[in-house]
Amino acid sequence: MNGRRRVKDRYTDDEGTVTFSAADGDEVTLKVWFDEFPHPEIYRLRIRSLPAVETDDGLAIRLRNLGAGVPPSGDVESVHIRRFQRRWGLPETGTIDEDLRAAVKRIHVT
C-alpha cells in the first residue's frame, strides 16, 4: 500500500489524511486497518464545527485535541500551554498570545 492505510473503502493520502463528508452533529465510526494487525482499530467520532481559534473556546478545544490536557471545562492554564509548547518544540511562555494561537491553528488541521 506504499505507506498508505486503508480506511473502510478509502485510503489515506500520503500524509495519512482521510477525507469524507459529514454534517455537523453526525456520529461516524472510523475503522482503520494497520498492516501489522489483522483487525481494524475502531474509533467513534462526533463531527462538530469548531469555534474560531481566536476565541477562548476554540483555543481550548484545539489544545485538548492536541493532547495538552485541557479539561472538559475548557479552563486553559499555563501548564496546558507549556505542555503544548514543549511537545511542539515552541518557546515555553505559558501565555495565551497571537503566537500561540497561530501555532495551534497551523498544527490543528480543521
C-alpha positions as CSV (number, residue, x, y, z in Angstrom):
1,M,0.0,0.0,0.0
2,N,3.0,2.3,-0.3
3,G,2.7,3.6,3.3
4,R,-1.0,4.4,2.9
5,R,-3.6,3.0,5.2
6,R,-6.9,1.6,4.3
7,V,-9.9,3.2,5.9
8,K,-13.1,1.3,5.1
9,D,-13.4,1.7,1.3
10,R,-10.9,4.6,1.2
11,Y,-7.2,5.1,1.6
12,T,-5.3,7.8,3.3
13,D,-3.3,10.2,1.3
14,D,0.5,10.4,1.6
15,E,0.2,12.4,4.8
16,G,-2.2,10.0,6.4
17,T,-5.4,12.1,5.9
18,V,-8.8,10.6,5.2
19,T,-11.3,12.8,3.6
20,F,-15.1,12.2,3.9
21,S,-18.3,14.2,4.0
22,A,-20.3,14.6,7.2
23,A,-22.7,17.1,8.7
24,D,-22.3,19.0,12.0
25,G,-23.5,16.7,14.8
26,D,-23.1,13.4,12.8
27,E,-21.7,10.4,14.6
28,V,-19.4,8.3,12.5
29,T,-17.4,5.1,13.0
30,L,-13.9,5.2,11.6
31,K,-12.2,1.8,11.1
32,V,-8.5,1.9,10.4
33,W,-6.5,-1.2,9.3
34,F,-2.8,-1.2,10.1
35,D,-0.6,-3.6,8.1
36,E,0.7,-5.3,11.2
37,F,-2.7,-6.1,12.7
38,P,-5.4,-8.4,11.3
39,H,-8.3,-6.4,12.8
40,P,-9.2,-2.7,12.5
41,E,-8.9,-0.1,15.2
42,I,-12.3,1.4,15.7
43,Y,-12.9,5.0,16.6
44,R,-16.3,6.5,17.2
45,L,-16.4,10.2,16.4
46,R,-18.9,13.0,16.7
47,I,-18.5,15.6,13.9
48,R,-18.9,19.2,15.0
49,S,-17.9,22.6,14.0
50,L,-15.2,24.3,15.9
51,P,-15.3,27.8,17.2
52,A,-12.6,30.0,15.7
53,V,-9.2,29.6,17.2
54,E,-9.3,33.3,18.1
55,T,-12.0,32.5,20.7
56,D,-11.2,31.0,24.1
57,D,-13.4,28.0,23.5
58,G,-11.8,27.4,20.1
59,L,-8.3,27.5,21.5
60,A,-9.3,25.2,24.4
61,I,-10.8,22.6,22.2
62,R,-7.8,22.5,19.9
63,L,-5.3,22.3,22.7
64,R,-7.4,19.4,24.2
65,N,-7.4,17.7,20.8
66,L,-3.6,18.1,20.6
67,G,-3.0,16.4,23.9
68,A,-2.3,19.4,26.1
69,G,-4.5,18.0,28.9
70,V,-7.1,20.8,28.9
71,P,-10.1,19.6,31.0
72,P,-13.6,19.4,29.5
73,S,-14.5,22.6,31.4
74,G,-12.2,24.4,28.9
75,D,-10.1,26.1,31.7
76,V,-6.8,26.7,29.9
77,E,-3.9,27.2,32.4
78,S,-0.3,27.9,31.8
79,V,0.6,24.2,32.5
80,H,-1.5,23.2,29.5
81,I,0.0,25.9,27.3
82,R,3.6,24.9,28.3
83,R,2.8,21.2,27.7
84,F,1.6,22.1,24.2
85,Q,4.6,24.3,23.5
86,R,7.1,21.7,24.8
87,R,5.5,19.0,22.7
88,W,5.8,21.0,19.5
89,G,9.2,22.5,20.2
90,L,8.0,26.0,20.8
91,P,9.3,28.6,23.3
92,E,7.6,27.8,26.6
93,T,6.0,31.1,27.6
94,G,2.8,29.6,29.2
95,T,0.8,32.6,27.9
96,I,-2.1,32.9,25.5
97,D,-1.0,35.3,22.8
98,E,-1.1,35.6,19.0
99,D,2.0,33.4,18.6
100,L,0.3,30.6,20.5
101,R,-3.0,30.9,18.5
102,A,-1.0,30.9,15.2
103,A,0.9,27.7,16.2
104,V,-2.3,26.0,17.3
105,K,-4.0,27.0,14.1
106,R,-1.1,25.7,12.0
107,I,-0.8,22.4,13.8
108,H,-4.5,21.6,14.4
109,V,-5.9,21.0,10.9
110,T,-9.6,21.6,10.9
